[in-house]
Amino acid sequence: MISTAKWLDHIKWNPDGLIPVIAQEADSGTVLMLAWMNRNALQQTVTSGEAVYWSRSRRCLWHKGETSGNVQKVRDIRLDCDGDVILLQVEQIGGVACHTGRHSCFFQQLQDDSWVTTEPVLKDPSAMYGL
Amino acid sequence: MISTAKWLDHIKWNPDGLIPVIAQEADSGTVLMLAWMNRNALQQTVTSGEAVYWSRSRRCLWHKGETSGNVQKVRDIRLDCDGDVILLQVEQIGGVACHTGRHSCFFQQLQDDSWVTTEPVLKDPSAMYGL
């Protein structure tokens, strides 16, 4: 069911009905990831208190951590000045946001003219996803 | 001139040739804004050491702070696991990232079912832009 809530109408959804969402770890300030939400995903995020994104590759709602257990408890939701970007403050359960098993998805650092992996793998992805 | 650098080829540009870029204040951890870069903008960012974005509304390169003086000195550039989001660590000159005169663009907080402005205006926008 599509909600008709005014606060959802206030958002400038892109032509695909999506908005980019930054997830920041509330306690550390670490930027964990960027994903996308549609109207329904944001509504479910608010209702459940856990981040629910829209998977653009799988074309379905994606309750982050539904398989790995690494859910994101949402503490705060902000909208930017243009109404087209959302910032979540989250508690990252399990300490791992990235599907590679790292704390944050931003683990490649530009050094001179190449991307260098600077963050350690904290959990084996095959164990996280039961592969 | 379009650079042929390998580190630029590593990025998954969207169909419009753009990538979303999060700017985070290095010292405070505050997420200041999200904007977009094309290949040329990112190249110029690296060369100049200051954030250069692609303005989707004006369809031109946008050296952040070129009018207001509130440039962003870039300390670190990260790429996410999927290669389609960039995270900058910046020093925000003037302490104001938002065109509304606020520190961060994320000044609207979801409270119950409405967006509430929670951050103060630090600089008069008309003074910043000489209007």
Interface residues (C-beta under 8 A of the other chain):
Chain A: A5 K6 W7 H10 P20 I22 Q24 S28 G29 T30 V31 M33 L34 V46 D76 I77 R78 L79 D80 C81 D82 G83 V85 L87 C98 H99 T100 R102 C105 F106 F107 Q108 Q109 L110 D113 S114 W115
Chain B: A5 K6 W7 H10 P20 I22 Q24 S28 G29 T30 V31 M33 L34 V46 D76 I77 R78 L79 D80 C81 D82 G83 V85 L87 C98 H99 T100 R102 C105 F106 F107 Q108 Q109 L110 D113 S114 W115
